[in-house]
Amino acid sequence: MSPGRILVGIDVGGTFTDFVLFRDGQVRIHKTATTIGDQSQAIIEGLELLQTAAADAIIHGTTVATNALLERRGARTALITTEGFADVLSIGRQNRPQLYALAQPPRSHLIPRQHRFEVTERLNSAGKVLTPLNEQELENIAVQIAEADIESIALCLLFSFLNDTHERQISQWFAKRMPEVHQTLSVDVLPEYREFERTATTVINAYVQPLVSRYLVTLSRALSGQTLWIMQSNGGTLAAEQAARLGARMVLSGPAGGVVGAMGLARQSEISEAPHLITLDMGGTSTDVALCPGHIPQTSESTICDLPLRLPSIQIQTVGAGGGSMAHVNRAGVLRVGPESAGADPGPVCYNQGGISPTVTDANLVLGRLRPDYFLGGSRSRPLDEAAAHSALANLGCRLSLSAEETALGIIRIANATMERALRRVSVEQGYDPRSYTLVPFGGAGPLHACDLSEALDIRSILVPRHPGILSAMGLLMADVSTDTSQAIIRPLAEIIRQPDLLGERVQELKRQVAARLPTRRTDCRIAASLDLRYTGQSYEITSPMPLPVTATGLEQTLRGFHEAHHLRYGHSNAELPVECVTLRIQASHPGARFAQPAADANPTDLADAQVYTQSIWLADEGALEVPCYDRGRLQAGHSFVGPALVVQYDTTVAVNPRWQARIDPWGNILLDYGADHAA
């Protein structure tokens, strides 16, 4: 990346908004409390403090779309669909959330039944018109939409992914008569088969689009014309103008940046060009984990608010365990932690902003794992009150006949158990052995819990980035500019292999579409293709990379990759069974920023110069111990030490457990390795 460029990465979390400023080859970081009502307020304040008026680009990861879904405060939305299909959202896949309950709870809906409208039209399974569109019915629908004060319309007609004529007709009709109403067409968002998933994804986009659009317009105006890019769920960035129309692609915007940043730093470090990582992003509200087997894992289907979101995204597992997760004793007298969070307001008890229930942050403070004089650099705007945290934990411990410290240890154990389950879901349950992976903890609280979690999963190595607390914001700068599209192709793969030119024509058409969406024509544009494949008769597919250009040999390679992926995920495969192609996917991208950080001094000073004090901390087995505390800014390449120890810095604290060997690499990362007696 050119040293002369000025780039800013901004990641909005539930508690803090993180900033990374890259200017003149130097990185500057900043954290400020998230403004819950309007995220843009904290962003503008942070940018003014960093003096970024001359920034070449601002890349932003936001939770606006996610919060709109979680809090059910999106736009008043209507659905227009084919006659007879208005209840697709209610019927779904008829899954039973409670297996043995005779009466299942009703499905959660974004659109009530009275706002779902049907039109007379019908296509067959080949996309041919059986019943022409009756535009006269649209007059009556328009009246009802106006009376209901609808802000956004979702258009999703049967088999429109094969023939978009009727959806385009309806869209043009409403654009002329009701131009103020937002529209989302399924053929623009998800031109694939599966009615429930396609309808639900279209509805999600329509539901969040007005809110996302208003937010981005307001933020863009406040930035006074500076270039604004938005992180997508798939780990690529998108121009703000496009993101305003495709709000559903931003649902996992923030967590995606952390995975991209972790992979980027790991490739730069001493690990390998294709590092095998498990990322652990523990923030104030939740923890996001992902397994990267040499690459960033992608999925074409996820779930948000019990609704399927069938758009490309990074495979991330989220659990309600963060620094702000609140502890309580339930009616059975059992200590529980989360998923409720104190958030940024009022925050943990030690923030002295009205918090009552002790949190994971309060537990770490009472156990000596946090230092008030180093938290956010000892910021006066966020002082930590250890006495208040101790009092809250002591009160909670009275109900359990435990001391404040014992209660704090219990809170940490429970939070760790929740995160451990998430780590097992992305590794062991998917056929991966976590012992052969490196854990990359980040977020404000991740490095505090990394050693405990690694020991639970028998992970032997940990990579702690130089700035863990803002890695998601740094990942935004490293993310590729990307766009993608898909098209349903439901045919036996054997037929496609015999006639690869037919698929090649589809690929060329989609390549032109995605390349045209990129903001500038560059020589480093990369095109990637993949196919969703399944054994004939199966209900779900596996996405398999496809070499370009399309050839019979390349398709056979894709087929072999499918068999291997199927065996890894499900424990079996059968090369004799026929395989069916379901969807073609094309992605175009430009490389993002690459940080060439200068290597640290290869001749370090005495380690004692980096030690700032000793600290009494509580460990589960050893009780209270006096341990050395090192200032991260004073640690240099070549420094090494053995835990127990603490490493303190502006954006996080690293807890090094006993028997862990710490070493500083040339880029300022901390590499942790378990001792030789690990197996014992």
HUURTA-V788190 format. One record per residue. N is the residue number from 1. RES is the residue in one letter. PHI is phi in whole degrees, 0 to 359 (NA if undefined). D_LAST is the distance of its C-alpha to the last C-alpha in whole Angstrom. Layout:
# HUURTA-V788190
<<N,RES,PHI,D_LAST> <N,RES,PHI,D_LAST>>
This chain:
# HUURTA-V788190
<<1,M,NA,46> <2,S,295,49> <3,P,300,49> <4,G,285,52> <5,R,282,51> <6,I,242,50> <7,L,235,48> <8,V,230,46> <9,G,251,44> <10,I,230,44> <11,D,243,41> <12,V,265,42> <13,G,251,39> <14,G,289,40> <15,T,246,40> <16,F,237,40> <17,T,254,42> <18,D,257,40> <19,F,234,43> <20,V,233,42> <21,L,248,45> <22,F,252,45> <23,R,215,48> <24,D,54,49> <25,G,77,46> <26,Q,247,44> <27,V,252,42> <28,R,236,43> <29,I,239,41> <30,H,203,42> <31,K,229,41> <32,T,218,44> <33,A,296,44> <34,T,291,45> <35,T,270,48> <36,I,298,48> <37,G,296,51> <38,D,216,52> <39,Q,300,49> <40,S,294,51> <41,Q,297,52> <42,A,295,49> <43,I,295,49> <44,I,296,53> <45,E,298,52> <46,G,295,49> <47,L,293,51> <48,E,295,53> <49,L,295,51> <50,L,278,50> <51,Q,56,53> <52,T,252,53> <53,A,300,56> <54,A,261,56> <55,A,296,53> <56,D,288,53> <57,A,202,51> <58,I,240,49> <59,I,249,46> <60,H,233,46> <61,G,252,43> <62,T,230,44> <63,T,251,44> <64,V,301,47> <65,A,294,47> <66,T,298,44> <67,N,296,45> <68,A,299,49> <69,L,285,47> <70,L,296,45> <71,E,265,48> <72,R,55,50> <73,R,235,53> <74,G,280,53> <75,A,286,57> <76,R,290,59> <77,T,239,59> <78,A,241,61> <79,L,245,60> <80,I,245,63> <81,T,218,62> <82,T,292,64> <83,E,307,66> <84,G,97,64> <85,F,238,61> <86,A,290,61> <87,D,260,58> <88,V,302,55> <89,L,296,53> <90,S,283,54> <91,I,285,53> <92,G,58,50> <93,R,257,48> <94,Q,59,48> <95,N,290,45> <96,R,253,44> <97,P,302,42> <98,Q,243,42> <99,L,303,41> <100,Y,257,43> <101,A,279,46> <102,L,291,49> <103,A,250,50> <104,Q,280,48> <105,P,295,48> <106,P,296,51> <107,R,291,49> <108,S,287,49> <109,H,239,52> <110,L,272,53> <111,I,235,56> <112,P,292,58> <113,R,302,61> <114,Q,290,64> <115,H,255,63> <116,R,250,62> <117,F,245,65> <118,E,246,66> <119,V,235,68> <120,T,281,70> <121,E,187,69> <122,R,199,67> <123,L,248,66> <124,N,269,65> <125,S,290,61> <126,A,258,63> <127,G,89,64> <128,K,275,68> <129,V,285,70> <130,L,264,71> <131,T,230,72> <132,P,298,73> <133,L,292,72> <134,N,264,74> <135,E,289,74> <136,Q,296,77> <137,E,292,74> <138,L,293,72> <139,E,299,75> <140,N,294,74> <141,I,295,71> <142,A,298,71> <143,V,298,73> <144,Q,294,71> <145,I,295,68> <146,A,294,70> <147,E,295,71> <148,A,275,67> <149,D,57,67> <150,I,286,64> <151,E,264,62> <152,S,215,61> <153,I,241,61> <154,A,254,59> <155,L,253,61> <156,C,212,59> <157,L,256,61> <158,L,298,60> <159,F,61,60> <160,S,292,61> <161,F,291,58> <162,L,262,60> <163,N,205,63> <164,D,269,63> <165,T,303,67> <166,H,291,67> <167,E,297,64> <168,R,295,66> <169,Q,299,69> <170,I,297,68> <171,S,299,66> <172,Q,296,70> <173,W,297,72> <174,F,287,70> <175,A,298,69> <176,K,283,73> <177,R,265,74> <178,M,224,71> <179,P,295,69> <180,E,282,68> <181,V,272,65> <182,H,291,62> <183,Q,228,61> <184,T,230,58> <185,L,258,59> <186,S,298,56> <187,V,289,57> <188,D,270,56> <189,V,267,53> <190,L,208,52> <191,P,280,54> <192,E,229,52> <193,Y,277,52> <194,R,91,51> <195,E,296,53> <196,F,296,51> <197,E,296,49> <198,R,294,51> <199,T,294,53> <200,A,297,51> <201,T,294,50> <202,T,298,53> <203,V,295,54> <204,I,301,51> <205,N,296,52> <206,A,296,55> <207,Y,291,54> <208,V,263,52> <209,Q,302,55> <210,P,300,57> <211,L,294,55> <212,V,297,53> <213,S,298,56> <214,R,297,57> <215,Y,298,54> <216,L,290,54> <217,V,295,58> <218,T,299,58> <219,L,292,55> <220,S,298,57> <221,R,296,60> <222,A,294,58> <223,L,277,57> <224,S,55,60> <225,G,86,60> <226,Q,294,57> <227,T,291,55> <228,L,241,52> <229,W,241,50> <230,I,239,47> <231,M,286,44> <232,Q,264,44> <233,S,295,41> <234,N,273,40> <235,G,90,39> <236,G,248,43> <237,T,261,46> <238,L,221,49> <239,A,301,52> <240,A,302,53> <241,E,297,56> <242,Q,287,55> <243,A,298,52> <244,A,296,55> <245,R,270,56> <246,L,237,52> <247,G,298,50> <248,A,296,48> <249,R,284,46> <250,M,253,45> <251,V,298,43> <252,L,250,40> <253,S,299,41> <254,G,295,39> <255,P,302,35> <256,A,298,37> <257,G,298,37> <258,G,295,33> <259,V,295,32> <260,V,299,35> <261,G,296,34> <262,A,297,30> <263,M,293,31> <264,G,297,34> <265,L,290,32> <266,A,294,29> <267,R,295,31> <268,Q,283,33> <269,S,281,29> <270,E,274,27> <271,I,289,25> <272,S,183,28> <273,E,289,31> <274,A,236,30> <275,P,292,27> <276,H,260,24> <277,L,236,24> <278,I,238,23> <279,T,267,26> <280,L,228,25> <281,D,253,29> <282,M,255,29> <283,G,255,32> <284,G,277,34> <285,T,250,35> <286,S,211,33> <287,T,234,30> <288,D,247,30> <289,V,234,27> <290,A,210,28> <291,L,252,26> <292,C,242,28> <293,P,276,27> <294,G,90,29> <295,H,206,32> <296,I,280,33> <297,P,285,33> <298,Q,245,36> <299,T,224,38> <300,S,261,41> <301,E,211,41> <302,S,220,39> <303,T,231,40> <304,I,223,42> <305,C,56,43> <306,D,64,43> <307,L,242,45> <308,P,288,44> <309,L,243,45> <310,R,267,45> <311,L,225,45> <312,P,302,42> <313,S,206,39> <314,I,287,36> <315,Q,286,33> <316,I,233,32> <317,Q,255,30> <318,T,244,32> <319,V,229,31> <320,G,277,32> <321,A,225,30> <322,G,222,31> <323,G,300,31> <324,G,267,35> <325,S,297,33> <326,M,270,35> <327,A,260,33> <328,H,204,35> <329,V,253,35> <330,N,281,37> <331,R,294,39> <332,A,274,37> <333,G,80,35> <334,V,255,32> <335,L,286,31> <336,R,235,31> <337,V,228,31> <338,G,72,33> <339,P,281,34> <340,E,296,37> <341,S,236,37> <342,A,285,39> <343,G,61,40> <344,A,275,42> <345,D,219,45> <346,P,274,44> <347,G,83,40> <348,P,301,38> <349,V,301,39> <350,C,293,38> <351,Y,283,41> <352,N,59,44> <353,Q,241,46> <354,G,106,46> <355,G,294,42> <356,I,244,42> <357,S,281,39> <358,P,294,35> <359,T,239,33> <360,V,299,30> <361,T,298,31> <362,D,298,33> <363,A,296,29> <364,N,296,28> <365,L,294,31> <366,V,294,31> <367,L,280,27> <368,G,83,28> <369,R,272,26> <370,L,237,30> <371,R,244,33> <372,P,304,36> <373,D,282,38> <374,Y,243,36> <375,F,295,36> <376,L,52,38> <377,G,70,39> <378,G,70,40> <379,S,301,43> <380,R,290,45> <381,S,284,46> <382,R,219,42> <383,P,289,42> <384,L,255,39> <385,D,259,40> <386,E,293,37> <387,A,296,39> <388,A,295,40> <389,A,296,36> <390,H,298,35> <391,S,296,39> <392,A,296,38> <393,L,288,34> <394,A,295,36> <395,N,297,38> <396,L,293,36> <397,G,294,34> <398,C,302,37> <399,R,286,37> <400,L,245,33> <401,S,59,33> <402,L,233,31> <403,S,285,31> <404,A,299,32> <405,E,292,28> <406,E,295,27> <407,T,296,29> <408,A,298,28> <409,L,298,24> <410,G,296,25> <411,I,297,27> <412,I,296,24> <413,R,299,21> <414,I,292,24> <415,A,298,25> <416,N,297,22> <417,A,297,22> <418,T,295,25> <419,M,291,24> <420,E,298,21> <421,R,299,23> <422,A,296,25> <423,L,296,22> <424,R,291,22> <425,R,295,25> <426,V,273,26> <427,S,243,23> <428,V,303,21> <429,E,289,25> <430,Q,256,27> <431,G,90,25> <432,Y,252,23> <433,D,267,19> <434,P,296,18> <435,R,294,15> <436,S,262,18> <437,Y,243,19> <438,T,257,20> <439,L,275,21> <440,V,244,24> <441,P,270,24> <442,F,206,28> <443,G,83,31> <444,G,297,31> <445,A,246,28> <446,G,306,26> <447,P,296,24> <448,L,289,24> <449,H,248,21> <450,A,297,20> <451,C,296,16> <452,D,302,16> <453,L,291,17> <454,S,296,15> <455,E,295,12> <456,A,295,13> <457,L,257,14> <458,D,61,11> <459,I,280,14> <460,R,258,13> <461,S,221,16> <462,I,226,19> <463,L,244,23> <464,V,259,25> <465,P,299,28> <466,R,299,31> <467,H,234,33> <468,P,296,30> <469,G,294,33> <470,I,235,36> <471,L,297,34> <472,S,298,36> <473,A,292,39> <474,M,292,38> <475,G,298,37> <476,L,299,41> <477,L,289,42> <478,M,272,40> <479,A,289,41> <480,D,287,43> <481,V,281,47> <482,S,215,47> <483,T,210,49> <484,D,214,49> <485,T,209,51> <486,S,214,50> <487,Q,209,53> <488,A,290,53> <489,I,223,53> <490,I,259,53> <491,R,211,54> <492,P,301,52> <493,L,296,50> <494,A,300,52> <495,E,294,55> <496,I,294,54> <497,I,296,53> <498,R,288,56> <499,Q,231,58> <500,P,295,55> <501,D,297,58> <502,L,295,59> <503,L,290,55> <504,G,300,56> <505,E,294,59> <506,R,297,57> <507,V,298,54> <508,Q,299,57> <509,E,295,58> <510,L,290,55> <511,K,299,54> <512,R,296,58> <513,Q,296,57> <514,V,288,54> <515,A,296,55> <516,A,291,58> <517,R,279,56> <518,L,293,54> <519,P,295,56> <520,T,223,57> <521,R,275,57> <522,R,234,55> <523,T,285,54> <524,D,264,50> <525,C,294,50> <526,R,247,48> <527,I,243,48> <528,A,235,46> <529,A,231,46> <530,S,206,44> <531,L,235,45> <532,D,273,44> <533,L,239,44> <534,R,204,43> <535,Y,289,44> <536,T,305,48> <537,G,103,48> <538,Q,284,44> <539,S,262,45> <540,Y,227,42> <541,E,244,42> <542,I,238,39> <543,T,278,40> <544,S,239,40> <545,P,300,41> <546,M,234,45> <547,P,295,46> <548,L,242,49> <549,P,290,52> <550,V,287,52> <551,T,220,52> <552,A,299,52> <553,T,297,49> <554,G,296,47> <555,L,293,47> <556,E,294,46> <557,Q,296,43> <558,T,299,43> <559,L,297,43> <560,R,297,40> <561,G,297,38> <562,F,296,39> <563,H,301,38> <564,E,295,34> <565,A,294,34> <566,H,296,35> <567,H,293,32> <568,L,295,30> <569,R,280,31> <570,Y,249,32> <571,G,84,30> <572,H,203,34> <573,S,202,37> <574,N,213,40> <575,A,292,42> <576,E,275,45> <577,L,282,45> <578,P,292,48> <579,V,246,46> <580,E,246,48> <581,C,271,49> <582,V,242,49> <583,T,217,49> <584,L,259,49> <585,R,236,48> <586,I,231,49> <587,Q,230,47> <588,A,242,49> <589,S,208,47> <590,H,246,48> <591,P,298,45> <592,G,275,44> <593,A,290,43> <594,R,235,41> <595,F,274,40> <596,A,260,40> <597,Q,294,38> <598,P,294,39> <599,A,295,36> <600,A,285,35> <601,D,301,36> <602,A,282,34> <603,N,243,35> <604,P,290,33> <605,T,283,35> <606,D,297,33> <607,L,301,30> <608,A,300,31> <609,D,292,34> <610,A,272,32> <611,Q,279,31> <612,V,256,33> <613,Y,186,32> <614,T,250,29> <615,Q,222,28> <616,S,274,27> <617,I,236,25> <618,W,261,23> <619,L,243,19> <620,A,302,18> <621,D,264,16> <622,E,271,18> <623,G,76,21> <624,A,278,24> <625,L,226,23> <626,E,271,25> <627,V,232,24> <628,P,286,26> <629,C,239,28> <630,Y,248,29> <631,D,276,32> <632,R,301,31> <633,G,292,34> <634,R,263,34> <635,L,287,31> <636,Q,235,32> <637,A,304,30> <638,G,101,28> <639,H,295,27> <640,S,210,23> <641,F,200,21> <642,V,244,18> <643,G,289,17> <644,P,279,18> <645,A,195,22> <646,L,238,24> <647,V,238,27> <648,V,253,30> <649,Q,201,33> <650,Y,301,36> <651,D,257,34> <652,T,190,31> <653,T,230,28> <654,V,257,25> <655,A,262,22> <656,V,258,19> <657,N,287,16> <658,P,304,14> <659,R,75,12> <660,W,263,14> <661,Q,264,16> <662,A,256,20> <663,R,218,23> <664,I,265,26> <665,D,270,28> <666,P,298,31> <667,W,261,32> <668,G,87,31> <669,N,287,28> <670,I,260,24> <671,L,258,22> <672,L,250,18> <673,D,231,15> <674,Y,285,11> <675,G,294,10> <676,A,296,9> <677,D,268,5> <678,H,301,5> <679,A,297,4> <680,A,292,0>>
